[in-house]
Amino acid sequence: MSALYDDVIGQDEAVAQLRAAARSPVHAYLLVGPPGTGKRRAALSFAASLLCTADDDEGCHWRVVGGTHPDLVVRERAGPFITVDDAREVARLASRSPMEAKRQVLVLVDLHLVDRAAPALLKTIEEPPPTTVFVLLADRLAPELVTIASRCVEIRFRALTPDAVAARLVSEGADEAAATAAAVSSGGRMDRARLLVSDPTSAERRRAWEDVPGRLDGTGATIMTLVDELLAHGEAVLEPLRARQRAELEELVERAQMVGERGLPGRREIEDRHRREQRRLRMDELRFGLAALAGAYRERLQAPATPATPAAVPASAVAATLDAIGAVNDANAALEYNPNETLLLEALLVRLSSAGAPVSYSPTRPSSSDGRAAHS
C-alpha cells in the first residue's frame, strides 16, 4: 500500500500540519478548502496515523483508508443540509467507546452545510468524549461556522493549479496533452481530472452544452429533448468511476482474505460510499456542463466592434444574455443542495427560453427573439 498522504497533492503545508498534529492530537480539526483538493484523502490518512500504531501491520492503514476500520466513523448528510437530527446522531456516535484503538476518529463531511444544526453540533464539539477526535471537512467557512471553527485546529487546503494536476496525471502514466486538457477542464479537482483524462468524450459533452442556446426554440418539446440528452451524457461519464469502484472492492476483498477475514468487513459502508461518490460525480458533471453553458453565453458579449458598428451587441441583447448567465449561475448554486437533476435542468431551460438571449448577432440583422417562455 502507498504511504499515507501520497494521494494528497499540492498541499504540503496542510500535510505537514496534520503529520505534526498526529504526534499529540487534540479533540477537533477543521479541514477547509475547495472541493477536490484532497481534504477527504488527507482526513483518512490522518485518521490512520491516529488509529494505527507502529506495531500494527499494513492492514491497519488500508482498513482505515478503505473505510472499514471499526474506530473510524465517516458521517455524511442524508439531505441537502446537516440537520439537527444529524447533529444528534453525531453526538451519539461520538460517545461510543473505541473497539480496537485507543481512540476513535469521527469525520464529518460538508460542514459548510450545517445550517440550523450548528448550535447542537457545537455543544458536542465543545464537550467531546476524551477518546473521540473530530475531523470536520468544509468547502468554506460560512458565518454559522465561526464559533465551531474557533473550537478546532483549522487547516487550510488550497485550490490546485492546472500545472500541479497535470503533473500528477503525467506521473501516473497519462499522455501530456491529455493530462493538460483534463487539468484545465477539472476546475482544480484531482478526482475529476483522473476521470477526464481517461474519458475521450469530454469534448463532445462540452459541445453538447455549448450548443444548447442555439437549439432553444421556445417549445417545451425541445426542452425535454435537451434535458434527456444532457442527462444521458452525464450518465455515460459514470462508467469509468464504476470501473474504479469495482476494482477497489475486488482489491479490498483480496486483502481481507490475505489477513484471514471471512468476507469484507464494512462492505455495506463501502458500497454506500460508492453510491455517494457517484452522486457527487453526477453533480460535478452538471457543474462542468453549466460552466460550458455559461461560457457559451459569455462569448455572445464579446462580438468585436467595428468603426461602422461601434456597438457590436445592442443593449437589449446584452441584458438578455446577462439574464441567461444569471439563470445558469443560479442553477449552479442550487446543485449544492442535491436537487432533482431533471427538474433543475427543465427549470433552467425554461428560464433561458424566457430570457430570449439571441443565438447570434449581426449588426445588419437585429435579434428577433420574442422572449416566449417554454411550457412543458
N, C-alpha and C positions, 0 to 999 in steps of 0.2 A: 504494500500500500504506500502511496506517496506520503511525504511528510506533511504535517499539519500546516495549514495556510498556503500550501503550494498553489492552490487554485484561486487565491486571492491576489489579484494583480493590481499594480499601481497604487497600493495602499500601505506603503512601507511604514509610515508614521503610525497609522492605526494598528497595524500588526505588532509593531514594537511595543505600543502601549498595552495591548492585550497580553503579549508574552510576559511583560513585566508584572501585569496585574495578577497573572496566574500564580505567581510566587507567593502572594499574600492577598488573596481576594477579599473584597468587601461584599456587601449584600446586594448591590444592584449596579448594572451597567446599562447605559443607553447608547446604542449604535445608531447614528444619524447620517443619512446621506441619500442621494438619488437612488431610485430602483435600479437593480442590475449592477451595482458597484461592488458586490461581494459581501454585503453585511451578513446575509444568512450563512454563507460558507464560513465566514470568519467566526460567527457565533457558534457554529458546530465545532470548529477547531478549538475555540476557547473552551467550550464545554468538555471536549475530550481531554484537554490539559487539566481541567478541574476534577474530572471523574476518574481518570486513569493514573495509576502510579507507575513509578519506574520499574516495579516488579511485574506489572501487568504485561501480557504479551500483546502483540499487534492486534489481536482480535478485539481488545477493548476499544481501540481507536476506531476501527471500522464499524463496530456496533454503534458508537456514538454518532459518527459522521453519517452512517446509514440510517440513523433514527430508530434503532432497535434496543438501545441500552435502557434498562428499566428506570434508571435515575435521571434520564433526560425526558423532559416534557416540552413539546412544542405546541403551543396553543394558537390556533387560527380562529379568526372571527367566522361565525356562521352566516352573517348577513352583511349589509353594507357598512355597518358600524360595529365597534366593540360596545356591547350593551352592558347594562347593569348586571344582567344575568351572567354574561361572560365574566365580568369582574368578580362576581361571587364564586364562579367556578374556579377562577384563578386563585382566589383565597383558599378554597378547599384543597386544590392541588398543592398549593404552597405549604399547607400544614401537614402533608404526608411525611412520613419518615423515609429516609433513603433505604433502598433494598440491598445494594451491593457496596456502594462507595460511602465515603464519609459525609457526603452532602448530595443534594440533588440540584440540577440546573433547570430552571423554568424559562423557556424562550417564548416571549410574547411578540407576535408578528403584527405589523401595521398599527403601531401605537398612535400614529398621527390620526387615526380614525376612531379615537377613544370617545369622542362626543360627550354625552352626559354621564358616562360611567367614570369620568376622571376622579371625582371625589372618592368613590368606592375603591377604585384601584389604588389611589394614593394612600389610603389607610393601610392596605396590605403591604405596600412597599415601605411605608414609614415604620411599620412594626413587623418586620419579617421574622419567620422562624429562623433560628440560628443555623439550621442545616440547609437552608434554601438560598441559592444565588439566582437573582433575576437577571436575564439578558433581554432587554427591550429593543425592538427594532422599529425605526420610524424613518419615513422618507423625508420628513421635515419637522421642524419644531412649531407646531400650531400653538396659538395663545393658551389653550387649555392645558398644554403640556408643560408650561413653565415651572409650575410647582413640583410636578413629578420629576422633571429634569433636575431640579435642584437637590433631589434626594439621591441622585445617581452619579456615577462617574460617566461623563459624556465623552464619547469617542467619535470623531468626525470621519466620514468617508467622502472622498472627493469624486466628482464626475470623472469618468475615464476618458482620456483623449483618444481620438481615432488612431493615432500612431501607436499608442500602447495596446489597444485592442488588436490592431493589425499585426503588430509584432508577436503577440501571443498566438494568434491564429497561425502565423507562419511557423512559429516554433513547434506547433502541434501538427505540422505537415501540410498546411493549406498552401495553395498557389498564391504568390504575392499579389497578383492583380485581383484575384477573387477575395483575398483577405482584406485588401484595401477597400473594395466596394462594399463588402459586408460590414466593415468597421464604420464606414460613413453612414450606411443605412441603419445601423443598430441603435443610433442615438446614445452611444456610450455604454450600452449594455452588453456585457460579455456573454451572457447566456443566449441572448438573441443573435449576437454575431456568430456564435458557433452553429446555430441552426441555419442562418442565412448563407454561410459560406459553403454549405453542402446542399443548398437549395437553388437549382437553376431557374426556378420560376419566379424569383423575387422581382425581376424587371417586368415580367408580364403582369404580375399582380399590381405593381405600382402604376403601370399604364392603364389598367382597368379602372383604378380610382381616378386617375387624371382625366380619363375620358368621360367621367360622369357629367360634368357641366354641359358638354356638347350633346349629350344624349337626353337630357331632361327636356320634355316637351309639354309639361303641364298636365299630363294624364296620370291617373292612378295606376293604370296597367304598366306603364313604363317604369314607374317607381317600384312596383312589385317585382318586375323582371330584374331591375338593377340590384335590389336587395338580395334576391336569390343568388345572383351571380357573385356578388361581393362576399356573401357568407360562404358560398361554395369554395371560393379561393381561400378563405380563412380556414375552412375545414381541411383542405389539402395540406396546408402547412403544418398541421399537427402530426403527420405521419413520421417525419424524422424524430420528433420528440418521443413519440410512442415507441419507436425502434430503440432509442436510447434507454427508455424506461424498461423495456423488456430485457435488454442486455444487463441493466443494473440488477434487476430482480434475479436473473439467472446467476449473476456473479455472487449475490448475497446468499442465495440458496447453496451454491457450491461452497462458499466459505463456511456456512453453518454446518454443512456436512463434514468439512475438514476438522472442525473443532468438536465434532460428536453431537451436534444438535439434531433433534428429530424435527424435521420441518424447519420453518423460518420464524423465529420469534419476532413478533411485531409485524407480521405480513400485512395484516389489515391496515395498520397505521401507514405502512409504506404505500399501499395501494391508495389510501386516502390522500396521501401527499402527492402521488402521481396525478390524481384527478384535479387537485388544486393547481398543480403545475400546468396541466392542460388548460384549465380555466384562465390562468394568468397569461398563457401564450395567446389564447384567443383575444384577450383584451389587448395584448401587445400588438397583435396583428391589426386590430381595429385602429390602434393609435398610429401604427405605420401607415395605414390607408388614409386616415383622416389628415395626417401630415402631408401626404401626397396630394390630397384633395384641396387642402388649404393652399398649398404651393401652386396648384393649377389656377386658382382664383387670383393669387397674388401676381402671377405673371400677366394678368389682364390689366394690372395697374401700371405696367412697365412698357406699354407701347411707345415707341420712340416718337418724339415730336419733330416736326419739320418747320422750316420758315413759313411754308404755306398753311400749315396746320399746327400752330404752336400749342394748342390744347389737344394733345393726342387722344385723350379719353374724356368725353363730356362729363360734367359734374353728376348727372343722373346715373351714368354708368358707374362712376366711382362709388357713389352712395350704395347702389345695388350690390356691387362687388364687395364692399366693406360689410354690408349686411350678411352676405353669404359667408364671408370669412368668420364673422361673429357667430353665425349658426354652427359652423364646423368647430370652432373653439368651445362653444357650449357643450356640444356632443362629446368632445374630448374630455372635458372636465367631468361630465356625468359618468364616464367609464370607471371612475374611482369607486363608485357605489354599486358595482356589479349589476348593471341593468340588464334587461332582456335585450339581446343584440338586435333581434328583428324589429322590435318596436322602436328602439333607438334610431336605427337607420331609416325606418319608414318616416318617423317624425322629422328627421334631419332633411330627407329629400323633399318632403312637403315644404319645409321652410325654404329650402334652396329654390324650389319652383316659385314660391311666393316672392322671394327676393327679386326675381326677374333679372339677375345678372346676365349680361349678354354673352353669347357664345364667343363672339369675336367683335372687334370694332374696326370699321373702315371709315376714314374721315369723310368719304363721299356717300356713305350709306349708314345713317343713324340706326341705332338699335331699335328693333321693332317689338321688343319684349312687351307683352301685355300684363305681366305680373300676376297671371292667374295662379291660384293655388290648386294643387293636385288633390283629388279626392279618391280614396280607395273604396 
